[in-house]
């Protein structure tokens, strides 16, 4: 059984370094929250923006992608993607990168279709693979279903580290709708985590460090694989 993470360890691992003083989502100091005007100003600041890039920091991967059962402190979604576009001539063009959200703006799944693949050329065949820290929420699953329904030349494979709120009936129903829409959904195996490590995680310049699986990675994979199979059957 997957083990529960301690909240203190979760908070420490979630960020590259502890800040000297609390900060708001936009980097403002939060020391003077007793001032009503200051508090009003912070509340009215815009939400976190979607972060995009080619490779994500090592500590983000180790914390956010870890396939624990109790995901305390993991309030982001990290989505690594590979897009393969094949034209009529058979030539394939591939692109890759990652998206990160703070669950205050668009979720990473929605942001992918808004920014990375906002439109599909009818003459091109798209094979898209996502490696996601956790499975989609019900709203994001419905967005995926709508996109697949109107884009017949798009094939999507989603590999997830954990299942998000899998005990909730609406989430279970949304995952079944994904399957019915033709989306392939499966749990990340240890080999998939290694692939993400090698292809989407920052490495020291001139040095490629081998992936070191955590102790319960296989056990947790089997746990979530069984849960997903029960939901989709």
PyMOL commands that set and color helices and strands:
alter all, ss='L'
color gray80, all
select helices_A, chain A and resi 7-14+36-43+58-64+108-116+138-150+169-180+190-200+217-232
alter helices_A, ss='H'
color red, helices_A
select strands_A, chain A and resi 51-53+77-86+92-101+125-134+154-162+184-187
alter strands_A, ss='S'
color yellow, strands_A
deselect
rebuild
show_as cartoon
